Amino acid sequence: MKRPRVGVGCVVRRGSQLLLVRRRGARGNGIWSPPGADLDLGEDPARCAVRETEAVTGVVVGPLRFVGTTSDVLGTKRHYVVLWFEADYAGGDARVRARDEVSELGWFEEQSLPEPLSRPFRSLLDGGALR
């Protein structure tokens, strides 16, 4: 029996803008989402959010705020429970650092996000968890 996977997402704010990455590869090719990753065995979720954001985008974040969870079935074979954090931009030059995972990134006004958005991120937005 397949079991859900646990992911971690980090919504990074810079003023009124959010940092999003465009996924590359088998999981979500062309889909926009905040930086995030699967939670590693024994890893603290908040540490995962900080690590993955910096590893993929070069961005350093300030203190994290836990904003909620989402639970989405993606296709017929994947079920993701995502732990979501939010943080303010603290520094770093935003650029694609993991070309095998991300094709591009950008800062977007929250009212003008690119499409298509990942289903878990859409669930977070629709649930009103972000401030």
N, C-alpha and C positions, 0 to 999 in steps of 0.2 A: 504494500500500500504506500502510495506517495504521501509525503507529509509536507506541510507548509514550510517555506523557507523564511528566515528572518532577515530583513533588510534594514538599513539605516539611511535616512535622508537628512540633508542639512540645507535648510532654506537660508541663504545668505542675503542680507539686506545692506544696501548702500544708499542711504536716503530713501527715496521712493522706489528704487529699483531692486529687482531680484536677479541673482546670478543663476543662469541656467546653462546646461550643457546639452549638446545634441549627441545622443548615443550612436555608437558604431558597433557593428557586429551582430551576432545572433540574438542577443537580448535587447530588443527595442531599437533596431537600426532606424535612424532618422527621427526618433522620438526625443522631445525636449523634456528635461527634468532637472531638479536641483542635483548637485553632486550627491552621490550615495554609493553604497556597496552592500554586499552580503556581510553579515556579522560573522567574524571569525570565532572559532571555538575558544571560549574563555575570555573573549574581548569585551571590554566595557563599551556599551553602545555610544556613550558620549565621546569616548576616545576614538571610536571608529568614525564618527561624524567629522571630527577635527582632522584625523589622519587622511581620510579619503578626500576631503575638500582640498587640503593642501597638495596631496599627491597628484590629483587629477587637474587642478586649476592653478596651483601656485598661490592661492589666496589663503591668508591667515585670518581666522575669525576670533571675535571677542567671546565673552562668556556665553555659553549655550543656555537656551531655554527649551525645555521639553514642551512640545505643542500637541502631541497626540499620536494615535496609531491609526493605520488604515489596514484593511484586509481585503485583498482583491484576488480573484481567480483570473489568470491570464491565459487565454486559450483553453485547451483541454488538459494540459499537463503541468501547469505551474500555478501555485497558490502562494502569494507573498503577503506576509504581515510586515508592515514597515513601521519602525519607530522614527518619528519625525522630531527634529530639533530645528530651532531657529537661532540665528546669531547675526550680529552686525559685522560688517567688513572691518577688519582691523589693519590690513596691510597686504602687501604682495602685489605682483604684477599678474593680473588675470590673463592666463594663456593656456592653451591645450598642452598638458604635460604627459598625457597618456593617450597617444595617437591610436593605439589599438582598441581603446574603449570609447573615445570621444572624437568627433570630427570637427566640432567648433563649439564656441561658447560665447555668451554675451550677457550684458546687463539689460534688463527689460523692465519697463514700467509695469507695475502689477496689473493695471487695467488694460495692458496691450501685450499680453504674453503670446509667444509664437505657438503655432500649431504644427503638428499634433503634440499634445502634452501626454506624458505617461499616465496610465490609468491610476496608479497610486497617488500621484501628485494631484490629478483631477479630483480624486476622492477627498484628499485633504482640503483642497480649495472649496469644494462643494459643501464640506462639513463645517466650514466657517472657523476652522481652528487657528488660522493666522490672524494676527492683530490688525 
